[in-house]
Amino acid sequence: MYETDKGYVKITEERIDMQGNTQPQANMTAMPNAQGANMGAANTGNMNGAQPVMTQTAVKTTAAQQAAAASTPTVLPASIKIETLLEECIRRNASDLHIQVGVPPILRIDGALAPIPNTPVLSSEAVSKLIFSTLDSMQREVLSKDKEFDYSFSFGEIARFRVNAFNEKGNLAAAFRLIPTKMPTIDELGMPQVISSFADYPRGLVLVTGPTGSGKSTTLAAIINKINTEKAMHILTIEDPIEFTHKSKRSLVAQREVHYDTFSFSRALKSALREDPDVVLLGEMRDLETISSAITIAETGHLVFATLHTNSAAQSIDRMIDVFPAEQQPQIRSQLAGILMAVCSQRLIPAIGGGRVVAAEIMIANSAVRAIIREGKTHQLDTTIQTGANEGMQTMDRTLAKLVQQGTVTYDDARDYAVDMREFERLVKGI
């Protein structure tokens, strides 16, 4: 037997594979686990990422494929379990598995979607069965009530998954994000070396930003792992769900998961200062109350790491300030100018030869950056970043141009992520 977030599972002896052949299979039967469902999930070690929701129109099929699908049974064979699909996800080194009514199971491999070969179109009954097999009774209640639910799922000792289950067109659907069992390092991720210095800040606020699937969680996990390995500190993480699980090394690590260990981010942050942390990792700053609490914790002498779904350093600053009422914004600008240490805004770009590579904009909060934030002139931040290379700063366009010049990514792929097209082309040409 092996452990899952739901408990321990027995191994039974057979399954029907993708072609309908009988083969050995691990069939999941839940047994009690005193530890409960409190495992986490994150992005893959090579920072593969993906949008968690896929619409039916996102999958392009040929006429032949459509005809084949029409002749395929609409119900997934009952003996094919969720672990069969997860095994295929792991085998093919996919970042995500999508389960949705009306299409076969879909994998995201190196950023591209592809159906699992020889799998049938999924019915509503089949999708519900597959998703419910990964949920405990409490999780099912939450999903039924809220119509969407983030949770984690352990697939034995092989892998773990972060899952987003949701409703679309009245049916259940889910996106499974594969996470590595090995904790990544900053060097392994190919991040700029200045990222390592983020772990050495004594206090303040560090933001890691980017769209969904850009590797934010993986970058933060690497930074936290560095602190955990090198420093004797109390690290507190607040996540929904827990992504990477950290074992205490030199540091003491406490990880709290929303819905299991606390009712909300804001409530967990209110009690954080009474828990004697040195470092606080906040999975996502979603609203005014959470952002306000994060600022307060950083102001009281703690080191705070947090994520935002923004595309640049300037956008990140504006997003934090704009959630506050107009009369409070001058005060928030002043507070943010005092506590902000750095912003890393990142993307994952398809690499030549397969896989993806991270491209990052780095802003370090020097005196010029702090003055710009305080004065509300965030439109000037790009220029300041351009002139701050000697402090480890870099623009997204410069990073993309360097990747093209190194032969790591194609010009066309890099151009899709460029911020200023003229500046990007100038840098590529070396002008």
C-alpha positions as CSV (number, residue, x, y, z in Angstrom):
1,M,0.0,0.0,0.0
2,Y,1.0,3.6,-0.4
3,E,0.0,7.0,1.1
4,T,-2.3,9.5,-0.6
5,D,-3.8,12.8,0.8
6,K,-6.9,10.7,1.6
7,G,-5.1,8.0,3.4
8,Y,-3.5,4.7,2.6
9,V,-4.4,2.8,-0.5
10,K,-4.4,-0.9,-1.3
11,I,-2.9,-2.4,-4.5
12,T,-5.1,-4.6,-6.6
13,E,-3.9,-6.6,-9.5
14,E,-5.4,-5.6,-12.8
15,R,-6.7,-2.7,-14.9
16,I,-7.8,-2.2,-18.5
17,D,-5.2,-0.1,-20.3
18,M,-5.8,2.6,-22.9
19,Q,-6.3,0.0,-25.6
20,G,-8.6,-2.2,-23.5
21,N,-6.0,-4.8,-22.5
22,T,-5.8,-6.2,-19.0
23,Q,-2.6,-5.2,-17.2
24,P,-1.4,-4.9,-13.5
25,Q,-2.8,-1.8,-11.9
26,A,-2.8,0.1,-8.6
27,N,-6.5,0.5,-7.7
28,M,-7.2,3.0,-5.0
29,T,-9.2,2.0,-1.9
30,A,-9.1,4.6,0.8
31,M,-8.1,3.5,4.3
32,P,-7.8,5.8,7.4
33,N,-4.9,8.2,7.7
34,A,-4.4,10.1,10.8
35,Q,-2.5,12.8,9.1
36,G,-5.4,13.8,6.8
37,A,-5.2,15.7,3.5
38,N,-2.6,18.3,4.1
39,M,-0.1,17.6,1.4
40,G,0.8,20.3,-1.1
41,A,1.6,20.6,-4.8
42,A,3.5,23.0,-7.1
43,N,5.0,23.4,-10.5
44,T,7.3,20.8,-12.1
45,G,11.0,21.1,-11.4
46,N,11.7,22.3,-15.0
47,M,9.0,25.0,-14.2
48,N,6.5,23.7,-16.7
49,G,3.3,25.5,-16.2
50,A,-0.1,25.9,-17.7
51,Q,-3.4,27.7,-17.5
52,P,-5.6,25.7,-15.1
53,V,-8.7,25.9,-17.2
54,M,-9.0,24.7,-20.7
55,T,-12.0,25.3,-22.9
56,Q,-13.3,22.8,-25.4
57,T,-12.4,25.1,-28.2
58,A,-8.8,25.1,-27.2
59,V,-8.3,21.6,-28.6
60,K,-8.0,21.5,-32.3
61,T,-8.8,18.2,-34.0
62,T,-8.7,17.0,-37.6
63,A,-11.8,15.7,-39.4
64,A,-10.4,12.2,-39.0
65,Q,-9.9,12.6,-35.3
66,Q,-13.4,14.0,-34.9
67,A,-14.8,11.0,-36.8
68,A,-12.8,8.6,-34.6
69,A,-14.0,10.3,-31.5
70,A,-17.6,10.1,-32.7
71,S,-17.3,6.3,-33.0
72,T,-15.6,6.0,-29.6
73,P,-17.7,5.0,-26.5
74,T,-18.6,8.1,-24.6
75,V,-18.1,6.5,-21.2
76,L,-14.6,5.9,-20.0
77,P,-14.1,2.2,-19.2
78,A,-14.9,1.7,-15.5
79,S,-11.7,-0.2,-14.8
80,I,-9.5,2.7,-16.0
81,K,-8.9,4.7,-12.8
82,I,-7.5,8.2,-12.3
83,E,-4.1,6.8,-11.4
84,T,-3.9,5.3,-14.9
85,L,-4.1,8.8,-16.3
86,L,-1.7,10.2,-13.7
87,E,0.8,7.5,-14.6
88,E,0.6,8.6,-18.2
89,C,1.1,12.2,-17.2
90,I,4.2,11.3,-15.2
91,R,5.5,8.9,-18.0
92,R,5.3,11.6,-20.6
93,N,6.7,14.4,-18.3
94,A,3.6,16.5,-18.8
95,S,3.0,19.5,-16.6
96,D,-0.8,19.2,-16.5
97,L,-3.6,16.7,-17.0
98,H,-7.0,18.1,-18.0
99,I,-10.2,16.2,-17.5
100,Q,-13.3,17.6,-19.1
101,V,-16.6,16.4,-20.5
102,G,-16.7,16.1,-24.3
103,V,-13.0,15.6,-24.9
104,P,-10.5,12.8,-24.1
105,P,-8.1,13.3,-21.2
106,I,-5.6,16.1,-22.3
107,L,-2.0,16.5,-21.3
108,R,0.1,19.7,-21.5
109,I,3.6,18.8,-22.6
110,D,6.2,21.6,-23.1
111,G,3.3,24.1,-23.1
112,A,1.3,22.4,-25.8
113,L,-2.0,20.5,-25.3
114,A,-2.3,16.9,-26.6
115,P,-4.9,14.2,-26.0
116,I,-3.7,11.0,-24.4
117,P,-3.6,8.5,-27.3
118,N,-6.3,5.9,-27.6
119,T,-8.5,7.3,-24.8
120,P,-12.2,7.9,-25.4
121,V,-14.2,11.1,-25.1
122,L,-15.3,11.6,-21.5
123,S,-18.9,11.6,-20.3
124,S,-20.2,13.6,-17.4
125,E,-20.5,10.4,-15.4
126,A,-16.9,9.4,-16.1
127,V,-15.4,12.8,-15.3
128,S,-17.3,13.0,-12.0
129,K,-16.1,9.5,-11.1
130,L,-12.5,10.3,-11.8
131,I,-12.5,13.5,-9.8
132,F,-14.5,12.2,-6.8
133,S,-12.0,9.3,-6.5
134,T,-9.4,11.9,-5.4
135,L,-11.6,13.7,-2.9
136,D,-12.5,13.0,0.7
137,S,-16.0,13.7,2.0
138,M,-15.2,17.2,3.3
139,Q,-13.6,18.1,0.0
140,R,-16.7,16.9,-1.9
141,E,-18.9,19.1,0.2
142,V,-16.7,22.1,-0.4
143,L,-16.7,21.5,-4.2
144,S,-20.5,21.0,-4.2
145,K,-21.0,24.2,-2.3
146,D,-18.5,26.5,-3.9
147,K,-18.5,25.0,-7.5
148,E,-14.7,25.1,-7.5
149,F,-12.0,23.8,-5.2
150,D,-8.2,23.8,-5.0
151,Y,-6.6,20.8,-3.2
152,S,-3.6,18.6,-3.3
153,F,-3.3,14.9,-4.1
154,S,-0.4,12.5,-3.3
155,F,0.2,9.7,-5.8
156,G,2.1,7.3,-3.6
157,E,5.8,8.2,-3.4
158,I,5.8,8.7,-7.2
159,A,4.5,12.2,-7.5
160,R,2.1,14.7,-6.1
161,F,-0.5,16.9,-7.8
162,R,-2.1,20.3,-7.2
163,V,-5.7,20.1,-8.4
164,N,-8.3,22.6,-9.4
165,A,-11.7,21.1,-9.7
166,F,-14.4,23.3,-11.1
167,N,-17.7,23.4,-12.9
168,E,-18.2,24.3,-16.6
169,K,-21.4,24.1,-18.5
170,G,-23.0,22.4,-15.6
171,N,-20.4,19.6,-15.5
172,L,-17.4,18.9,-13.4
173,A,-13.9,19.4,-14.8
174,A,-10.4,19.4,-13.3
175,A,-6.8,20.4,-14.0
176,F,-4.1,18.3,-12.3
177,R,-0.7,20.1,-12.0
178,L,2.2,17.7,-11.6
179,I,4.7,18.6,-8.9
180,P,8.2,17.2,-8.4
181,T,9.2,15.2,-5.4
182,K,12.7,16.8,-5.4
183,M,13.0,20.4,-4.1
184,P,14.5,22.6,-6.8
185,T,17.4,24.9,-6.4
186,I,17.8,28.4,-7.9
187,D,20.6,27.2,-10.1
188,E,18.6,24.2,-11.4
189,L,15.8,26.5,-12.3
190,G,18.1,28.7,-14.4
191,M,17.2,31.8,-12.6
192,P,19.5,34.9,-12.4
193,Q,22.0,34.6,-9.5
194,V,20.6,37.8,-7.9
195,I,17.5,35.7,-6.9
196,S,19.7,33.9,-4.4
197,S,20.3,37.2,-2.6
198,F,16.5,37.4,-1.9
199,A,17.0,34.7,0.8
200,D,19.5,36.9,2.6
201,Y,17.3,40.0,3.1
202,P,16.8,40.5,6.9
203,R,13.3,42.0,6.4
204,G,10.9,43.5,3.9
205,L,8.6,42.4,1.1
206,V,9.7,40.3,-1.9
207,L,7.2,39.8,-4.8
208,V,7.3,37.0,-7.4
209,T,4.8,37.8,-10.1
210,G,3.5,36.4,-13.4
211,P,0.5,34.7,-15.0
212,T,-0.8,31.3,-13.9
213,G,1.7,28.6,-14.9
214,S,4.8,30.9,-15.0
215,G,6.7,29.1,-12.2
216,K,6.1,31.5,-9.4
217,S,5.6,28.8,-6.8
218,T,8.6,26.9,-7.9
219,T,10.8,30.0,-7.6
220,L,9.5,30.7,-4.1
221,A,10.0,27.1,-3.1
222,A,13.7,27.3,-4.2
223,I,14.2,30.5,-2.1
224,I,12.5,29.1,0.9
225,N,14.6,25.9,0.6
226,K,17.8,28.0,0.5
227,I,16.8,29.7,3.8
228,N,15.7,26.4,5.3
229,T,19.1,24.9,4.4
230,E,21.4,27.7,5.4
231,K,19.7,29.7,8.3
232,A,18.2,28.9,11.7
233,M,14.8,30.7,11.3
234,H,11.1,30.1,11.8
235,I,9.5,29.9,8.4
236,L,5.7,30.2,8.2
237,T,3.8,29.5,4.9
238,I,0.2,30.2,4.2
239,E,-1.1,28.6,1.0
240,D,-4.2,27.4,-0.8
241,P,-3.3,24.6,-1.2
242,I,0.1,23.8,0.2
243,E,2.3,23.4,-2.8
244,F,5.9,22.2,-2.1
245,T,6.2,20.6,1.3
246,H,9.3,21.6,3.3
247,K,10.9,19.4,5.9
248,S,12.6,21.4,8.6
249,K,16.4,21.5,8.2
250,R,18.3,24.3,9.9
251,S,15.1,26.2,10.0
252,L,11.8,25.3,11.6
253,V,9.1,25.3,8.9
254,A,5.4,25.5,9.6
255,Q,2.9,25.2,6.7
256,R,-0.7,26.2,7.0
257,E,-3.3,25.3,4.4
258,V,-6.4,27.3,3.9
259,H,-9.6,25.2,4.6
260,Y,-7.6,22.7,6.6
261,D,-5.4,24.7,9.0
262,T,-7.1,28.1,8.8
263,F,-10.3,29.5,7.4
264,S,-8.8,32.2,5.3
265,F,-5.6,34.0,4.3
266,S,-6.6,37.1,6.2
267,R,-7.3,35.1,9.4
268,A,-4.0,33.3,9.2
269,L,-2.1,36.5,8.7
270,K,-3.8,38.1,11.7
271,S,-2.4,35.4,13.9
272,A,1.0,35.1,12.1
273,L,2.7,37.7,14.3
274,R,1.8,35.7,17.5
275,E,3.5,32.6,16.0
276,D,7.0,34.1,16.2
277,P,8.0,33.8,12.5
278,D,11.1,35.2,10.9
279,V,10.0,34.5,7.4
280,V,6.4,34.4,6.1
281,L,5.4,33.1,2.6
282,L,2.0,34.1,1.4
283,G,0.7,32.0,-1.4
284,E,-1.2,34.8,-3.1
285,M,-2.2,38.3,-2.2
286,R,-5.8,38.4,-3.4
287,D,-7.6,41.3,-1.7
288,L,-7.2,44.5,0.3
289,E,-7.2,42.7,3.7
290,T,-4.5,40.3,2.7
291,I,-2.3,42.9,1.1
292,S,-2.7,45.2,4.1
293,S,-1.8,42.4,6.5
294,A,1.3,41.5,4.4
295,I,2.5,45.1,4.5
296,T,2.0,45.2,8.3
297,I,4.0,42.0,8.8
298,A,6.8,43.3,6.6
299,E,6.8,46.7,8.5
300,T,7.2,44.9,11.8
301,G,10.6,43.6,10.8
302,H,9.7,40.2,9.1
303,L,10.7,39.0,5.7
304,V,7.6,38.4,3.6
305,F,7.4,36.6,0.2
306,A,4.2,36.8,-1.8
307,T,2.9,36.3,-5.3
308,L,0.7,38.4,-7.6
309,H,-0.8,37.7,-11.0
310,T,0.8,40.7,-12.7
311,N,3.0,41.0,-15.7
312,S,5.7,43.5,-14.6
313,A,7.2,45.2,-11.6
314,A,5.2,48.4,-12.4
315,Q,2.0,46.5,-12.6
316,S,2.7,44.8,-9.3
317,I,3.1,48.2,-7.5
318,D,0.0,49.6,-9.1
319,R,-2.1,46.5,-8.3
320,M,-1.2,46.7,-4.6
321,I,-1.9,50.4,-4.3
322,D,-5.1,50.4,-6.4
323,V,-6.9,48.0,-4.1
324,F,-7.0,50.7,-1.4
325,P,-9.4,53.6,-1.3
326,A,-8.1,56.8,-2.9
327,E,-7.6,58.6,0.4
328,Q,-5.3,55.8,1.7
329,Q,-3.2,55.4,-1.4
330,P,-0.6,58.1,-0.5
331,Q,0.1,56.4,2.8
332,I,0.3,52.9,1.1
333,R,2.8,54.3,-1.4
334,S,4.9,55.5,1.4
335,Q,4.7,52.2,3.3
336,L,5.4,50.2,0.2
337,A,8.4,52.4,-0.7
338,G,9.8,51.6,2.7
339,I,9.4,47.8,2.8
340,L,9.7,46.6,-0.8
341,M,13.0,44.8,-1.4
342,A,12.6,43.3,-4.9
343,V,10.2,42.1,-7.6
344,C,10.7,39.2,-9.9
345,S,8.3,39.0,-12.8
346,Q,8.7,35.8,-14.8
347,R,7.5,33.9,-17.8
348,L,8.1,30.4,-19.3
349,I,9.3,30.4,-22.9
350,P,9.3,27.3,-25.2
351,A,13.0,26.3,-25.6
352,I,14.6,25.2,-28.8
353,G,14.8,21.4,-28.6
354,G,11.9,21.0,-26.2
355,G,11.1,22.0,-22.6
356,R,10.7,25.6,-21.5
357,V,13.1,28.2,-20.0
358,V,12.4,31.0,-17.6
359,A,12.6,34.6,-18.6
360,A,12.6,37.1,-15.7
361,E,12.3,40.9,-15.1
362,I,14.2,41.8,-11.9
363,M,13.7,45.0,-10.0
364,I,15.7,45.8,-6.9
365,A,14.3,48.5,-4.6
366,N,17.2,51.0,-4.5
367,S,16.8,54.6,-3.6
368,A,15.6,55.6,-7.1
369,V,12.9,52.9,-7.1
370,R,11.7,53.9,-3.6
371,A,11.4,57.5,-4.7
372,I,9.4,56.6,-7.8
373,I,7.0,54.5,-5.7
374,R,6.6,57.2,-3.1
375,E,5.8,59.8,-5.7
376,G,3.4,57.6,-7.6
377,K,5.5,57.7,-10.9
378,T,5.5,53.9,-11.6
379,H,5.7,54.6,-15.3
380,Q,9.3,55.5,-14.8
381,L,10.2,52.1,-13.3
382,D,11.1,50.5,-16.6
383,T,13.8,53.2,-17.2
384,T,15.2,52.7,-13.8
385,I,15.4,48.9,-14.3
386,Q,17.2,49.4,-17.6
387,T,19.9,51.5,-15.9
388,G,20.2,49.2,-12.9
389,A,22.1,46.3,-14.5
390,N,25.1,46.7,-12.1
391,E,22.7,46.0,-9.2
392,G,21.3,42.8,-10.8
393,M,18.3,44.4,-12.4
394,Q,17.1,43.4,-15.9
395,T,14.1,44.1,-18.1
396,M,12.0,41.4,-19.7
397,D,13.0,42.6,-23.2
398,R,16.7,42.4,-22.4
399,T,16.3,38.9,-21.0
400,L,14.3,37.7,-24.0
401,A,16.9,39.2,-26.4
402,K,19.7,37.4,-24.6
403,L,17.9,34.1,-24.8
404,V,17.5,34.6,-28.6
405,Q,21.2,35.5,-29.0
406,Q,22.2,32.5,-27.0
407,G,20.1,30.2,-29.3
408,T,18.0,29.1,-26.4
409,V,14.6,30.3,-27.8
410,T,13.4,31.3,-31.2
411,Y,13.0,34.9,-32.2
412,D,9.2,34.4,-32.8
413,D,8.6,32.8,-29.4
414,A,10.5,35.5,-27.6
415,R,8.7,38.2,-29.5
416,D,5.4,36.9,-28.2
417,Y,6.5,37.8,-24.7
418,A,8.2,41.1,-25.4
419,V,7.0,44.2,-23.5
420,D,8.3,46.9,-25.9
421,M,8.6,45.5,-29.5
422,R,11.0,48.2,-30.7
423,E,13.2,47.8,-27.7
424,F,13.2,44.1,-28.0
425,E,14.2,44.2,-31.7
426,R,16.9,46.8,-30.9
427,L,18.4,44.6,-28.2
428,V,18.3,41.4,-30.4
429,K,20.2,43.3,-33.1
430,G,22.8,44.5,-30.5
431,I,22.2,48.2,-31.3
